[in-house]
Amino acid sequence: MFEALTDRLTDVFQRIGRKGRLTEQDVDEALREVRRALLEADVNYRVVKDFIAAVREQAIGEDVLRSLTPAQQVISIVHKELVRVLGSERVPLTWASQPPTVILLVGLQGSGKTTHVAKLGHHLRGEGRQPLLVAADIYRPAAVEQLRTLGRQHDLPVYDEGTQAKPVEIVKHAIKLARERRLDPVIVDTAGRLQIDERMMQELEEIKAAVRPSEILLVADAMTGQEAVSVAEEFHRRLQLTGLILTKMDGDARGGAALSIRSVVGVPIKFIGTGERVDALEPFYPERLATRILGMGDVLSLIEKAQQQISQEESERLQEKVLTGTFNLEDFLNQLQQIKRMGPLTQLLEMLPGVGQALRQQQVQISDDEYKHIEAIILSMTPEERRHPDIINFSRRRRIARGSGTSMAEVNQLLSQFKQMQRVMAQLGDMAGVGRRRGGLRGLLGGGNPLAGLGDGGLDALMSQGMVPGGMPPGPSARHPTAQRPKPKAGKKAKKHKKKRH
């Protein structure tokens, strides 16, 4: 979402970084570019005005202008102000002293309320809670059935009374059931409209008065731009919101709502939706988003995603295999599948410092579909072939190509690339050998994921070999060193019979 803004800000900082010393005029020119970039990203004008004033006041200070690294000082100031605009620190959910905790999700129709009821339930269950989802949107066609389906798919209990009961009564009965079954929290999907109307707001006020929720979270579509800010202001005026969930943060909108809504409305962003899958909901950390906007990546979030997919024991086992050069195609397949579970590859690469912008500058297109061919080829191998790729001769390659629906050239290319990747990992293992007593090769992902966690040139090395989609793979003629080619049959004229000597 912030790609355009990130690229613009990075260009500004690179220009001032080339200057040894900064003058007040240099700072003003840079801030004019920053102001233009923020306004083009659809950030609220008042927020931009206050932001630029705060940065300028600190950036033209004597300590900055006379510093040996003035550009870095300015970037640090911009980062600090971005964090302040976004909310300074993470604000967790408020829990009731007497369970169950009631969480109302409110918002306009189409913002993703029903989906995010399930996402929030899935997220909180991962934290050890026992949530109950409540279908209180009786007006939108199929809203109740949608929540039932999401509940069945992800093993989350759903309470509903169809579409004839009153929403207030549905929520009251759900809370009673949750108390009896010791379920906590109760997450309520409320009705929305295409636009704010009096009837909807009155119904929400009635529910609030009847059940006194601990949290009232507005689900706002980040792609609606400044309209999301106006919607949040009206909901806050009528309901006193306690937090926000910004959805579609993986979209191609300019991202201004995320930077504006906290400052204008004064309500913290608590979660962001980053995709359609039920696990695509992240707690909102202002500092992490600020570093992502400035092109510094978000390694902490990447580490957390990786830790959800791989245990400490598995991490240490893979680390050892990389260091000792025994990483094989079976391990590689497992890593591919774990990376896919972590989310779209593009999002993961954006979390690595500088990688996202480098890919955009080189106009590299990355698609998760490109992994399907690799998976098909590896799955067509026998376990012995995956563990020992060197035994794959010509006949085996032909069988693998037929079984995976690919060509011999693609099989040869994969094996050649994997061999080259092993060499890269061996080099990384050599570099990590010195620091093994301090924990060894952990990589950016906390250890254990040699694909997504290489960093410091390792990712570029893999991309250059084509093992990460979007790299420049060798041509179809690339073959594994051990490939056996069929010998041409000799014709009759080529046959020579030598007389035996007695």
Buried (B, 14 or more C-beta within 10 A) or exposed (E): BBBBBBBBBBEBBEBBBEEEEBEEEBBEBBBEBBBEBBBEBBBBEEBBEBBBEBBBEBBBEEEBBEBEEBBBBBBBBBBBBBBBBBBEEBBEBEBBEEBBBBBBBBBBBEBBBBBBBBBBBBBBBEEEBBBBBBBBBBBBEEBBEBBBBBBEEBEBBBBBBEBEEBBBEBBBBBBEBBBEEEBBBBBBBBBBBEEBEEEBBEBBEBBBEBBEBBBBBBBBBBBBBBBBBBBBBBBBEBBEBBBBBBBBBBBEBBBBBBBBBBBBBEBBBBBBBBBEBBBBBBBBBBBBBBBBBBBBBBBBBBBBBBBEBBEEEBBBBBBBBBBEEEBBBBBBBEBBEBBBEBBBBBBBBBBBBEBBBBBBEEEBEBEEEBBEBBBBBBEBBEEEBBBEBEEBEBEBBEBBBEBBEBEBBBBBBBBBBBBBBBEBBBEBBEEBEEEEEEEBBBBBBBBBBBBBBBBEEBBBBBBBBBBBBBBEBBEEEBBBEEBEEEEEEEEEEEEEEEEEEE
